[in-house]
Amino acid sequence: MALTKLFFSLDEIALNLADMSFYDIGSVHRAESGNWSGWEEAKQYLEILCDHVEDLQLRTKNDSVFLFEPIDNFVSNRSVIHTISDDPLEQFPPFPIDTKNTKIGLDEIKNWCLKHNLRPSFLFSDSPTPTSELQSFEPHNDLMSELALLLKGEHQHQAEELKIAINAWYQASLLIRNNEGSKSYLKLISTQIEKISPKLSKATLDRIAKVSNWNKKGNGIENN
């Protein structure tokens, strides 16, 4: 019989909404400190969650809020518990709310997500997974021909950023398999993108690098 989790910490919710592993990382602050791919999105979600806890749009477990430091004008009809973290990475947290110990009930966070048009798979079992439609996919000759036209810049529906992403991914993959290049994957892939298209804006370069990154657990190099 499957067990249903009844409460989620603010960190766990934010990381899952950003498609990051709470069990591998532990907190948004650790994701940021370790420069894990996706930490910016997780931090944005955490800021919103904290704001909504503060103004009572989100009810917490037992109406209790754990705080590292007092918050001016904080709603006083809830139980406030002051905490001190023993984790060196959490000594100077980005939020006054203790986001690891302040928790939200399952039904509460589900209703909040639906209100904001979110259906994350960690809460809704009927949500499609990103790879569910690709599991039985096999490339065929027509697709390879279309890709060849794309990579040559001759496709009738030419997507230049997609062309750059595929070429940069391929070059980075070769360098990693040959134990060459930077030990930081994001730096490596960014370098390849700059070589291919040196006039890209930083925002565009970062977007293409994120799409090309197969290692979503951080900046380290995977050897497989």
C-alpha positions in Angstrom: 0.0 0.0 0.0 1.4 3.4 -1.1 1.8 6.0 1.7 0.7 9.6 1.0 2.9 12.4 2.3 0.7 14.8 4.3 3.1 17.8 4.7 5.8 19.5 2.6 8.4 22.1 3.7 8.6 25.3 1.7 12.0 24.3 0.4 10.6 21.0 -0.8 7.7 22.6 -2.6 10.0 25.3 -4.3 12.6 22.7 -5.5 9.9 20.4 -6.8 8.1 23.2 -8.6 11.4 24.0 -10.3 11.9 20.3 -11.3 14.8 19.8 -8.9 15.4 17.0 -6.4 14.7 18.0 -2.8 16.2 14.7 -1.6 19.5 15.3 -3.5 19.8 19.0 -2.6 18.0 19.6 0.7 17.2 23.3 0.4 17.0 26.2 -2.1 19.8 27.9 -0.2 22.0 24.9 -0.8 21.0 24.8 -4.5 22.1 28.4 -4.9 25.3 27.9 -2.9 26.2 24.9 -5.1 25.1 26.6 -8.3 22.8 23.8 -9.2 21.0 24.1 -12.5 17.6 25.7 -11.9 18.3 27.3 -8.6 17.1 30.7 -9.8 13.6 29.4 -10.6 13.5 27.5 -7.3 14.4 30.7 -5.4 11.7 32.7 -7.2 9.1 30.0 -6.2 10.4 30.2 -2.6 10.1 34.0 -2.5 6.5 33.7 -3.6 5.7 30.9 -1.1 7.2 33.0 1.7 5.2 36.0 0.7 2.0 34.0 0.6 2.7 32.4 4.0 3.3 35.9 5.4 0.0 37.4 4.1 -2.1 34.2 4.9 -2.7 33.1 1.4 -1.0 29.8 2.5 -1.9 28.2 5.8 0.9 26.4 7.5 0.9 23.1 9.5 -0.8 23.8 12.9 -0.8 27.6 11.9 2.9 27.6 13.0 5.7 29.5 11.3 9.4 29.0 12.1 11.4 32.2 12.0 15.2 32.8 12.0 14.5 36.4 12.9 11.5 38.6 13.7 9.4 39.9 10.9 7.9 43.4 11.3 4.1 43.4 11.2 4.0 39.6 11.0 0.4 38.4 11.5 0.3 37.6 15.2 -2.6 35.0 15.3 -0.2 32.2 14.4 2.3 30.3 16.5 5.8 31.7 15.9 8.7 29.4 16.7 12.3 30.9 16.6 15.0 28.5 15.3 18.7 28.6 14.8 20.2 26.4 12.1 23.2 24.2 12.8 24.0 23.9 9.1 26.9 26.2 8.1 25.3 26.9 4.8 22.1 28.0 6.5 23.7 30.4 9.1 22.8 33.5 7.0 19.5 32.4 5.3 18.1 34.4 2.4 14.6 34.5 4.1 13.7 35.2 7.7 11.2 32.3 7.5 12.8 28.9 8.3 11.8 27.3 5.0 13.0 23.8 6.0 10.8 23.5 9.1 7.7 25.6 8.1 5.4 23.1 6.4 2.3 23.2 4.3 -0.4 20.5 4.3 -1.1 18.4 1.2 -4.6 19.7 0.5 -3.5 23.3 1.1 -0.6 23.2 -1.3 -2.7 21.4 -3.9 -5.4 24.1 -3.8 -2.7 26.8 -3.9 -1.2 25.2 -7.0 -4.5 24.9 -8.8 -5.3 28.5 -8.0 -2.1 29.5 -9.7 -2.6 27.1 -12.7 0.1 24.7 -11.5 -0.2 20.9 -11.7 3.3 19.6 -10.5 3.8 15.8 -10.8 4.9 15.5 -7.2 1.3 16.5 -6.1 -0.8 15.4 -9.0 -0.3 11.8 -10.1 -2.2 12.3 -13.4 0.3 15.0 -14.5 2.3 13.8 -17.5 6.0 13.4 -16.9 8.4 15.2 -19.3 9.6 12.0 -20.8 6.3 10.1 -20.9 5.7 10.9 -24.6 9.2 10.1 -25.6 9.7 6.6 -24.1 8.7 4.8 -27.3 10.2 7.3 -29.7 12.8 6.2 -32.2 14.4 8.4 -34.8 13.6 7.6 -38.4 15.1 8.6 -41.7 12.7 11.5 -42.3 13.7 13.0 -38.9 17.4 12.7 -39.6 17.0 14.3 -43.0 15.1 17.2 -41.4 17.8 17.6 -38.7 20.5 17.6 -41.4 18.7 20.6 -43.1 18.3 22.3 -39.7 22.0 22.0 -38.9 23.0 23.3 -42.3 20.7 26.3 -41.8 18.5 25.3 -44.8 15.3 24.1 -43.1 12.0 25.8 -44.2 11.2 26.2 -40.4 14.8 27.1 -39.4 15.2 27.5 -35.6 18.6 29.1 -35.2 18.8 28.6 -31.4 17.9 25.0 -31.7 20.7 24.6 -34.3 23.2 26.3 -31.9 22.0 24.1 -29.0 22.5 20.8 -30.9 25.9 21.8 -32.2 27.1 23.0 -28.8 25.7 19.9 -27.1 27.6 17.7 -29.6 30.9 19.6 -29.2 30.7 19.5 -25.4 29.8 15.9 -25.4 32.9 15.0 -27.5 35.2 17.1 -25.2 33.8 15.4 -22.1 34.2 11.9 -23.6 37.8 12.7 -24.5 38.5 14.2 -21.0 39.1 17.6 -22.5 37.9 21.1 -21.7 36.7 22.8 -18.5 35.7 20.8 -15.4 32.6 22.9 -15.2 30.0 21.7 -17.6 28.1 25.0 -17.8 31.3 26.9 -18.6 32.2 24.3 -21.2 28.9 24.4 -23.0 28.8 28.2 -22.8 32.3 28.4 -24.4 31.0 26.2 -27.3 28.0 28.4 -27.8 30.2 31.5 -27.9 32.4 29.9 -30.5 29.4 29.0 -32.6 27.6 32.4 -32.2 29.8 35.0 -30.5 27.2 37.8 -30.8 24.5 36.3 -28.7 23.2 38.2 -25.6 24.1 36.7 -22.2 20.4 35.9 -21.6 20.1 34.0 -24.9 23.5 32.2 -24.2 22.3 31.1 -20.7 19.0 29.9 -22.1 20.6 27.7 -24.7 23.2 26.4 -22.2 20.4 25.4 -19.9 18.6 23.5 -22.6 21.8 21.8 -23.7 22.7 20.6 -20.2 22.0 16.9 -19.7 23.4 17.0 -16.2 20.6 18.6 -14.1 22.3 17.9 -10.8 24.8 20.6 -10.9 27.8 21.8 -12.9 30.0 18.6 -12.6 30.8 16.5 -15.7 29.1 13.2 -16.2 31.1 10.5 -17.9 28.1 8.6 -19.3 
